[in-house]
Amino acid sequence: METLAHTAIEPGILYFGTPVVLISSTNEDGSANLAPMSSVFWLGWRAMLGLGARSKTTQNMLRTRECVLNLPSDALAPAVDRLALTTGSDPVPAGKQQRGYFHVDDKFGRAGLTAVPSETVAPPRVGECPVVMEAVVEAVHPVGDDGGIVAFEVRVQRVFVHDSVRMAGSDDRIDPDSWRPLIMSFQKFYGLGGQVHPSALSRIPERLYRGPDIERARRVGS
C-alpha cells in the first residue's frame, strides 16, 4: 500500500460523513417542530446530539427535556432538503439570516411528511422514516468557548422500525443490508454503498451489548 504525504489545511467544517437525523420537538404552543441535523453518535441506548445553542430545537429540548430522533433513508433526501434552510424561530436569528434561513411554522407540511403520535413523549414521530427513537434529555454540555454550540445527551425510551429494515428471523435486529441511511458529508447528501470487507466485530452477538437503559425503557409507561 502506497504511503502519501499529508498537507496541513484548515477546513471550516469537519463533516466527514454522519447520518442525518430529523429531530421532532414541541414548541411553546404545543405544535411540532421538525429540524434536520447530522452531528450525532450513539452509545448503547443513548445518543449525543450537537446543536446550535440558539436554535428552536435546542430551546424546545431545554424546556421540555424530550424529543424524537427520526432517521430518514436515502430515499427521503428531497423531503429533508425542503427543511434545510428553515427554522422554527420567529424572528429568525441573525446568524441564520446571514445564511439564508427563513421561518416556517408547519415543518411537517413543508417537508411533506406525516406526524405520528408517540408513545412516551409529546413530539410526534415521522411516519416515513424507517427508524424512529423516542428520547429524553439526560444532560446538556456546552461545547467550545463562545457558547454557540451545546451537546445533548439523550436516553432512548422506544425504538420503532419499518419491517423492511428488520433482519429476517430476528425480533430485535436491524438488517444492515436493508437499512440505507441518508448521510451528510460536507453539506452534501449521500447513501451507503455495499459492504466493503467482512468485520471481525460482526461475530459478537448483539445481545452482549444490551445495557441497563433497555430495561429502564421497558418500565416507561408501564
N, C-alpha and C positions, 0 to 999 in steps of 0.2 A: 504494500500500500504506500502510495506516494505521500510524503510529508511536505506540506506547503507552509510558507511563511505567513504569519499574521500581520495585519495592519491595524493600528490603533484608530478608532473612529469614535464619534460622539452622536449617535442617533438620538432623535428627540423622543422616541418611544422604544420600548423593548417588548413589543408584542410578537413574540416568535411563534405563536400559534397556540391558542387555547379555545375550548368550546364556548359557544355563545349561550348565554342564559337570558331568558326573559323573566325578569323579576316582577311579580304582581304584588302590590301593596295596597293599603287602604288610605284614601285621602280623608281630610278632616270632615267632609260632608258625607262620608260613607261610600262614596263612589270608588271605583277601582282605578289604580294607576298601573301601567304596564311599561317597563323600560328594558331595553337590551343592554347587556354588559358582557364582558369576557374576561375580567380579572378574577378568576375563581379557581380554587382547587379543593379536593375532597380528602378527608382523613376519616376513615370509618363512616359513621353516620353524621359527621359534621362537615361543614364547609367554611372556607374563608373567602369573603367577598370584598373586593376593593372597590370603593365608590367615592365619587366626589362629595365632599362634606356638605356642599350647598345644594345637592340635587334633591328633587322631590322624593325620590325613593329613599334616600338617606333620612330625610325629615320624617317620612312616614314610618320607617322602621325604628327610628329612635323613639317615636311617640307610641307606637302600637306593640313593638317588640315581636313582630311576626311578619312572614312573607311566604310566597310560594316561588320555588325555583323551577321554571318550566324550560326543558331542554328541547329546542327545535331540531328537527332533522335537516339535512342539507336541502331537502325539497321545499322547506319553508323560508328559504333565503329572501324571496321577494316580500313576504309579509314582514320579516324582521327589518328589511331595508326601509319599509314605509314608516318605521318608527325611529329611524336612525338620527334624524335631526329634530326630533320633537321633544318637548318637555312638559311635564305636568305643572311646572311652576308658572305662576302668573302674578307679577310680571316676570319675564324671562331674565335670569341672572345675567349681569353684564358680560361675564366670561363666555357664556353660551351664546349671547347675542353676537359677540365678535366672531364666533364660529358658524353662525348662520342658523342657529336653532330658533324654533317658533313654538308657541304654546298650542297644545291640543288637549281638550277635555276628555274626549272619548277615545282612549288609546286602542281599546279592543276594536272599535268600529273603524278606526283609521287603518289598522293592520288587517282587518277582515278576519279576525279570529273570534272564537267562541268562548265566552266566560262560563265555566262550570263550577257549581258550588263546591267548596272544600269541606272536609270533614272535621278538621281540628283547628283551623284558623279562619279568620274572616275574609282575607283576599281570595278571589276565585282562581281556579286552575285554568290553564289554556287547553281546551279540548283537543286541538290539533297536534299538540306536542306529544311525541311518543313516550316521553318520560317527564313526570312532574313530581316534585317533592315539597310537601308542606313542612315549614320550618319555623322555629322560634329563635330569637336572638339570645345568645348566652353571654356575649361580651362584645365590647366595642373598643378598638385600639386606634389611636391617632397614628398616622404614618407621615414621616418627614417632619420638617421644621416649620412649614408655612401654614399648617392647619387646613390644607386644601383636600386632603385625602383621609378617609377612615377605612379601617378593615373591620368588618363584622364577622364574628364567629357565630354561626348559626347551627342549631341542632335539628336534624330531620326527625319529624314525627310520623310521617306517612310517605310511602313511595308508591306511585301508581304508574303503570306502563301499559302501552298497547300490546295486545297479544302478538303482534307482528315482530316485536323485538325480544320476545321471551325465548329461551333456549328450549327446544323440544325435549320433553321428558323431565323437565325440572319446573318446580313451582316458583323458585326464587332467584333464578339466574337470568342475566341478560346475555343474549347471543351476540358476541362482538362482530360476527359476520353479517348480522342483520341490522345492527344499530349503526346508523350513518349520521353522526353528529355534524352540525354546522360548526365550522372552525373559522375563527377570526385570526388572520395573520397580517400584521402591518396594515390594518384598516381595509383588508380585502377578505371576501368570503371564499372558503374552500371546503371541500369534503375530504373524507378519508379514502385512501387507496386500499388495496388489498393487503393482507398480512405479508410482511417482507421477510420474516425469519421466525422460526419456532422460538418460543420463550420458555426457558427453564422454569420460570416462576409459575407458568400455567399448570405445572404438575402439582402445585399446592392446592388442596381443596379449599374452595372459597369459604366454607363453613368455619375454617380455622381462623378467619379474620373477624368473625362476628363478635362485636363488643357489647358492653352493658347498655349502650344507648338504644339498642334494638328492643331489649326487654323493657326499658323505660318507656319507649314509644308505644308498646302494646298496652300500657296502663292508661294512656291518654284517652279520655272519652269513655272508658270502661266503667 
